[in-house]
């Protein structure tokens, strides 16, 4: 009788472990856990914050202004990932005039940025089809589309940030 109870208990534990492993692997297939590195997204995200990224969000929906995304870009040693805010979508015209950002002729109210922008050269970009333009919230200390160019939506966007763990 005891052996039978032991076997049942052992099978239950094994079943729970298998279900947990399968569930965890399933979640990790759809969700990426990332760490914020640097100050380019302050004040929204701080260096060291842990965030969750929905890798399949854009399979179900389209990008929107102000979505915060993780994107891949090529560096000398290979590839890196950065966290940025979408400020321009295909067909948009973005202009920087006197350290103010305009989209399609309208001044953007960017209450999320970390202080006034300084020292930006005026620019104008027409966002092509299939591309997005991203910028960090800490504009004075951000490597973003101003430096690395347009982001190819299908090839470079890892996913949309949906939760800050801490």
ABEGO torsion letter per residue (X at the ends): XAAAAAAAAAAAAAAAAAAAAAAAAAAAAABBBBBBBEAAAOAABBBGBBBBBBAAAAAABBBBBGBBBBBBBBBAAEBBBBBBBBABBBGBBBBBBGGBBBBGGBBBBBAABBEBBBGBBBBBBBBBBGBBBBBBABAABBBBAAAAEBBBAAAABAEBBABBAX
